[in-house]
Amino acid sequence: MTAVVHTRADLAEARAAMPGAVAVVMTMGALHSGHEALLRAARQRAAHLVVTIFVNPLQFGPNEDFDRYPRTLEADLEICRRAGADLVFAPDRDEMYPRSEPTVRVDPGPLGEDLEGGTRPGFFRGVLTVVLKLLNLVQPRYAFFGEKDYQQLIMVRRMVRDLDLPVEIVGVPTVREPDGLALSSRNRYLSPTERAAARALSAALRAGASAAASGADAAGTLAAAHKVFADAATSQTRLDYLALTDPDLEPGPQAGPARLLVAAWIGRTRLIDNLPVHLAKPARRGLV
């Protein structure tokens, strides 16, 4: 039986009745199969599973899609029930931020201004602030995050490490459609023609990964990804960035494991994706 609470007091009462290890999956709702993979992984790891559903206003810029972000609570609760969640915490804005928006927020450091942070100023301050608040409220042993939002995963791990938080951050691989498109709550914004154009992101990543596997260096890996993206692009497609980093998003020479990341606009919808790659030759960070 999945309990649903909306206040801090009810969350604290329900949480106190959970002996053993607790895992949390933090979401903004509009759950899909990718979220279900997170829930299944968390359910297998811990005695109890808590899911949070909150569309966090702090991580949306003034011209972003906060107002139209999908809210599908009843459907989300059914997914949580199927996954065996013990508890869903679904607060409203006033419950999470009872004194209006917080004046004290988490500083993400230099990485928070790069990649996603470069395009969305203040985004990671909002993300890390709400994640820290939810970790304090839920007090889990484990927190599960999807690798689709790879920079978010890395930033949360850094925050937990740097602030000595007693929680293990667990990454879960991206879930994809049969044609390779990464599952995202924003995919529902896409028209049929935009949906077809969105395949350019995953196609570019696969091309880069294939080039790296064939012995390409960083420049060759990025060039292969750029070519496929450009070939697949339409008038509805605009590249934001295509970047090659080490697995921790650090610059500098690197041979072996690396990460290829892409962000692009498909019509009015901005999508992100990434893949691990393996470089046989030293990689220097590339950003476009």
Order of alpha helices (4+ residues) and beta strands (2+ residues): beta-alpha-beta-alpha-beta-alpha-beta-alpha-alpha-alpha-beta-alpha-beta-alpha-alpha-alpha-beta-beta-beta-beta
